[in-house]
Amino acid sequence: MCEELKIEPEKITLIPHGVEVFPDFVRPPRPPGPPRVVFLGRLEKRKGTLELLQALVEVLRQHPGTTLT
């Protein structure tokens, strides 16, 4: 990322997530059926909604029946 942004590594500070991480968490198996894409956010350009809808075309091509929630 430093190279891409042309920033010296010592100028970057890592700020951990504000959500506690549980190392013993085991994700439950995905339920049967087509995938579900979930979008949570305001419908505004900077949130990437347009890119999501454009990508959904390819997702549907590869995974028919996928739903967007």
N, C-alpha and C positions, 0 to 999 in steps of 0.2 A: 504494500500500500504506500509505503514511503516513496518508493521509486516512481510509482504512478502519479502521486501528487507532488513529487519533487520536494519532499519535506525531510529534514534530518530526523532520524529516529529518536534522538534525545529530546526533540520538541513535542513528542507525542506522549500523552499520559493516558494510561488505561484506567477507565472508570468502570468498575464492575456493575452488573445489573442490579437494580434495586429490588429484585425478586429473589428470595431465598432459593437456592438450588438444593435438591435432595439427591445425594449421590446414590441412594438405594432405590430410586424411582424406577419402576419397570413399566414401560408403555404397554397398555393392553393391546391385544391383537385387533387389527382393523376389522370392523364388521363386514360381512359379505355384502356384495352389491357394488354398484358403480361408485367411483370416488366422488367426494364432495369437496369443492373448493370454497373456502370461507374467506370473505373480505370483511374486515372490521375497520372502519374509519370513515371520515367524511368524504363525500363525493366531490373532490377537488383535484385539479390537475397534479399538484405536487405529491399526491398520495399514490400515483401510479395506476389509477383506475383504468385509464385508457389502455395502458400496456397490459393490464390484467385481461381486459376484454379481447385484445388482439391475441394474446397468448392462448386464451380459451379456445379459439378456433382450432389450434393445433392439438390442444389437450383433447377436445371432442373428437378429433380425427383419430387419435391414438386410443382414446378411452370413451367410446360412445356411451351415452347415458350419464355422464358426469353432470353434476348439478352445481350451480353457483348459489351460495347462500349469503 
